[in-house]
Amino acid sequence: MKQFWKEFRDFIARGNLVEIAVAFVMGAAFGAVVNSFIFDIVMPPIGKLVGNVDFSSLFVVLGPEKYPSAEAARQAGAPAIYYGRFINNIINFLIVAFVMFLLVRAVIKMRKPKEAPAPTTKECPYCKTQIPIGAVRCPHCTSQLA
């Protein structure tokens, strides 16, 4: 039983798992900020430009009944297609995708390319085999090297 808890603790303490947990929490917080940005800042001016439309309230009732708002249709349990929320979610997705693209692009630019390690071998000009870089005679063909 003691071994089980040790393995479990080691599993939890692994760097990748902790990083994933932090990324998940940060992603949830980022999602809340993006949702607020979309619904509170971006969509009202767009709605104003297209004629004072609140996209989240756009819906079509699948029946003969008429409802004054999407909320009234929901409360009545009417079968309806709430396409306004879908429009909001598409815009939300596009903004998140664009921000993630910019973020990944910036991270890639910040990473320095790894320098190639210094060579440890060279090619014998006579027999074309790989030999240690400091060799003065090829061990394969015994040629004298400059």
NORMOLIN-V758323 format. One record per pair of residues at least 12 apart in sequence whose ideal C-beta (glycine too) atoms are under 8 Angstrom apart, sorted by the first residue. I is the first residue (numbers start at 1). J is the second residue. If there is no record, write none. Layout:
i->(I;I)
j->(J;J)
This chain:
i->(31;34;34;34;34;35;37;38;38;38;38;39;39;42;42;43;43;43;43;54;55;55;55;55;56;56;56;56;57;57;57;57;58;58;58;58;58;59;59;59;59;59;59;60;60;60;61;61;61;61;62;62;62;62;63;63;65;67;70;70;119;120;120;121;122;124;124;124;124;124;125;125;126;126;126;127;127;127;129;131)
j->(96;92;95;96;99;92;95;88;91;92;95;56;88;91;95;55;56;88;91;84;84;85;87;88;70;84;85;88;69;70;71;84;70;82;83;84;87;73;80;81;82;83;84;80;81;83;73;78;79;80;78;79;80;81;78;79;78;80;82;84;133;132;133;133;135;138;140;141;143;145;143;145;138;141;143;140;141;143;141;145)
